[in-house]
Each structure stands twice: as C-alpha cells, then as structure tokens.
Amino acid sequence: MTTTRKFGAAVLALGLLVGFGATALLMLAGGAWAADAPAAAAPRAAAEIWTWGLASAAASTALAALGAGFAVARVGTAAVGALAEKPELFGRLLIFVGLAEGIAIYGLIVSILILNRLG
C-alpha cells in the first residue's frame, strides 16, 4: 500500500470517527435540549424528535463533508495532472473543483433546514 493510500485511509477513518462521535454526542444531548423546546403532548416524543433531528442534521453535514472531500481529492488530482499539461485550462478546472466543494455546502444547507424545522 502506498503512502498516499495509507494517508487517505487514515483521513477517511478519522472523518468517520469524528462524524459518528458528533452524531452520538448530539443524540445524547438531544434529551437535555428538548427541555427547552415547546411543550408537546408527550415529553418522551418531543425528546425523541429532538434527538433524531439533531442526529440527522449532524449526519447530513458529516456525510456531505466526507463526500465533498472524496470528490475534491479525485477531481483535484485530475485537475493538477491536466494543468501540468495545459496551463490555459486553469479557469475551467477551478470550476470543477468548486462544484465538488459545493457538495459540502448542500449538506450544510440541509442541516440548517432540519434545525430550523426543530424550532
């Protein structure tokens, strides 16, 4: 296994660990934050709604960031290779890398919409 693949595997493992850890912490803290939420018919249901809402917001951001990182790694590598051969393609290649980074922004927007829906 080459050094680049080992580094990529380590970054992916760290990203998954941080993503799952943040999701677990938000799920555990959801019950405490539900006490600040408006009173619902069943307090247990309100706590579960908050817990799953926070977990889904964390998961959407974490998974979108991992996907964007993977896409930027692939597109960026190809862009640098193409740029070495034809430097005049810089503007077009920058657009492709920017589109790959947009995936993370979509995940952040989804998590903001989820959090706004929770109240």
C-alpha positions in Angstrom: 0.0 0.0 0.0 1.5 3.4 -1.0 1.9 6.2 1.4 -0.9 8.2 -0.3 -3.4 5.5 0.1 -2.4 5.0 3.8 -2.9 8.7 4.4 -6.2 8.7 2.5 -7.4 5.7 4.6 -6.3 7.4 7.8 -8.1 10.7 6.9 -11.3 8.7 6.0 -11.2 6.8 9.2 -10.7 10.0 11.2 -13.5 11.7 9.4 -15.9 8.8 10.1 -14.8 8.7 13.7 -15.4 12.4 14.2 -18.8 12.2 12.3 -20.1 9.3 14.3 -18.8 10.8 17.5 -20.5 14.1 16.9 -23.7 12.3 15.9 -23.6 10.3 19.1 -23.0 13.3 21.3 -25.9 15.2 19.7 -28.1 12.2 20.2 -27.2 12.0 23.8 -27.6 15.8 24.3 -30.9 15.8 22.5 -32.9 14.9 25.6 -31.4 17.8 27.5 -32.1 20.3 24.7 -35.7 19.0 24.4 -36.4 20.5 27.8 -36.1 24.0 26.2 -38.4 23.0 23.4 -42.1 24.0 23.5 -44.3 21.7 25.5 -45.6 18.8 23.5 -48.3 16.2 24.2 -45.8 13.6 25.2 -42.4 14.7 26.6 -40.8 11.5 25.6 -41.9 12.0 22.0 -40.5 15.6 22.0 -37.2 14.3 23.3 -37.0 11.7 20.6 -37.9 14.2 17.9 -35.1 16.5 19.1 -32.7 13.5 19.3 -33.3 12.3 15.8 -33.5 15.8 14.4 -30.1 16.6 15.8 -28.7 13.3 14.7 -30.0 13.8 11.1 -28.5 17.3 11.0 -25.1 16.0 12.1 -25.2 13.1 9.8 -26.2 15.2 6.7 -23.3 17.6 7.4 -20.8 14.8 8.2 -21.6 12.7 5.2 -21.7 15.6 2.8 -18.3 16.8 4.0 -16.9 13.3 3.5 -18.4 13.1 0.1 -17.0 16.5 -0.8 -13.6 15.6 0.4 -13.6 12.5 -1.6 -14.8 14.4 -4.7 -12.2 17.2 -4.3 -9.5 14.6 -3.9 -10.4 12.9 -7.1 -11.2 16.0 -9.2 -8.2 17.9 -7.7 -5.8 15.2 -8.6 -7.1 15.0 -12.2 -7.1 18.8 -12.4 -3.4 19.1 -11.3 -2.5 16.5 -13.9 -4.3 18.3 -16.7 -3.0 21.7 -15.5 0.6 20.3 -15.8 -0.1 19.6 -19.5 -2.2 22.6 -20.4 -1.9 25.6 -18.1 -4.5 27.5 -20.0 -7.2 25.2 -18.6 -6.9 26.7 -15.1 -10.3 28.5 -15.1 -12.2 25.5 -16.3 -10.5 23.2 -13.8 -11.2 25.6 -10.9 -14.9 25.4 -11.7 -14.8 21.6 -11.5 -13.1 21.7 -8.1 -15.6 24.3 -6.9 -18.5 22.2 -8.0 -17.1 19.3 -5.9 -16.8 21.6 -2.9 -20.4 22.6 -3.3 -21.5 19.2 -2.1 -20.5 20.1 1.4 -22.5 23.4 1.2 -25.6 21.4 0.2 -25.2 19.2 3.3 -24.8 22.3 5.5 -28.0 23.8 4.0 -29.9 20.6 4.6 -28.8 20.5 8.3 -29.7 24.2 8.7 -33.2 23.4 7.3 -33.5 20.5 9.7 -32.5 22.6 12.7 -34.9 25.4 11.7 -37.7 22.9 11.5 -37.0 21.7 15.0 -37.6 25.2 16.3 
